């Protein structure tokens, strides 16, 4: 096996030096990315009460409609089942 030349050893030192700098820069980049992501998602947090309100209003409408139309829906379902099973 041959020994590496001086120029190839210098290149390896330069490469390891730049990799070392990139490795040290990685936490900074990750932190900056986390800060940007937090800023991008921050406006979404204020919309949670709106979604809760929409969900509660939808549930209220379902209960109100079921109270009014419940007996008619039961009659329609029972009639349809009787026709399908032939128990008229």
C-alpha positions as semicolon CSV with decimal commas, in nm:
position;residue;x (nm);y (nm);z (nm)
1;X;0,000;0,000;0,000
2;X;0,124;0,346;-0,072
3;X;0,120;0,632;0,172
4;X;-0,096;0,931;0,087
5;X;0,081;1,231;-0,057
6;X;0,107;1,562;0,126
7;X;-0,152;1,727;-0,098
8;X;-0,408;1,451;-0,040
9;X;-0,346;1,472;0,336
10;X;-0,400;1,850;0,322
11;X;-0,724;1,795;0,135
12;X;-0,837;1,546;0,398
13;X;-0,756;1,796;0,672
14;X;-0,948;2,068;0,488
15;X;-1,241;1,834;0,436
16;X;-1,252;1,726;0,798
17;X;-1,226;2,090;0,901
18;X;-1,522;2,189;0,686
19;X;-1,720;1,886;0,809
20;X;-1,641;1,987;1,163
21;X;-1,768;2,339;1,097
22;X;-2,083;2,198;0,937
23;X;-2,138;1,970;1,237
24;X;-2,106;2,268;1,471
25;X;-2,345;2,468;1,253
26;X;-2,610;2,192;1,259
27;X;-2,758;2,278;1,603
28;X;-2,785;2,642;1,501
29;X;-2,969;2,548;1,184
30;X;-3,200;2,314;1,374
31;X;-3,276;2,586;1,627
32;X;-3,346;2,838;1,352
33;X;-3,574;2,589;1,178
34;X;-3,762;2,525;1,503
35;X;-3,808;2,899;1,557
36;X;-3,940;2,944;1,201
37;X;-4,177;2,650;1,242
38;X;-4,303;2,790;1,570
39;X;-4,372;3,127;1,410
40;X;-4,553;2,964;1,119
41;X;-4,776;2,760;1,348
42;X;-4,842;3,033;1,605
43;X;-5,149;3,183;1,428
44;X;-5,313;2,839;1,414
45;X;-5,324;2,810;1,792
46;X;-5,574;3,096;1,820
47;X;-5,826;2,915;1,604
48;X;-5,889;2,628;1,849
49;X;-6,181;2,801;2,029
50;X;-6,347;2,854;1,691
51;X;-6,327;2,482;1,609
52;X;-6,463;2,393;1,952
53;X;-6,754;2,630;1,896
54;X;-6,827;2,481;1,551
55;X;-6,820;2,128;1,697
56;X;-7,053;2,217;1,983
57;X;-7,296;2,397;1,751
58;X;-7,302;2,098;1,515
59;X;-7,376;1,863;1,805
60;X;-7,653;2,096;1,921
61;X;-7,811;2,099;1,575
62;X;-7,801;1,718;1,557
63;X;-7,972;1,688;1,896
64;X;-8,238;1,946;1,800
65;X;-8,312;1,775;1,467
66;X;-8,319;1,431;1,629
67;X;-8,569;1,557;1,890
68;X;-8,802;1,700;1,626
69;X;-8,766;1,435;1,357
70;X;-8,687;1,130;1,572
71;X;-9,034;0,971;1,575
72;X;-9,078;1,022;1,199
73;X;-8,735;0,869;1,129
74;X;-8,818;0,567;1,347
75;X;-9,149;0,517;1,159
76;X;-8,975;0,540;0,822
77;X;-8,705;0,292;0,927
78;X;-8,957;0,047;1,076
79;X;-9,175;0,066;0,764
80;X;-8,877;0,007;0,534
81;X;-8,756;-0,290;0,739
82;X;-9,105;-0,443;0,741
83;X;-9,125;-0,413;0,362
84;X;-8,782;-0,570;0,315
85;X;-8,847;-0,861;0,550
86;X;-9,208;-0,910;0,426
87;X;-9,369;-0,866;0,768
88;X;-9,645;-0,635;0,647
